[in-house]
Amino acid sequence: MKIYNFTQELANQINNYQSIDAFYTKIMKTVEHANIGFIYIEPGGIVGMHEAPVPQLFIVIQGEGWICGEDKKKVSIKTGDGVLWQTGEAHESGSSTGLTALVIQSEQINLA
């Protein structure tokens, strides 16, 4: 697993279109078809251990929680953090306070 950060601090200012105080962070460009959706983990919720069927990008957009791999070592994640799991990589995620994540799944994920 690889962890990324998608917070505003790493974004580029948008200077076109008479923009004011606006910033953009590219996540990825898709070559293959992609599934994009949200996962909502309620307080105390867990998405149980499973293998990624294709590369999966999990970006926390609200809240905080944890992720772990087969080693069961929990890593804290919060709003703005992203995790990329490759095909076949076993993982689990959960939250004690609640979490919403944007999930992108595709045969090929090329992060910016």
Secondary structure, DSSP 8 states (H G I E B T S, - for coil): -EEEE--GGG-EE--STT--S-EE---EEESS-EEEEEEEE-TT-EEEEEE-SS-EEEEEEEEEEEEE-TT---EEEETTEEEEE-TT-EEEEE-SS-EEEEEEEES-EEE-
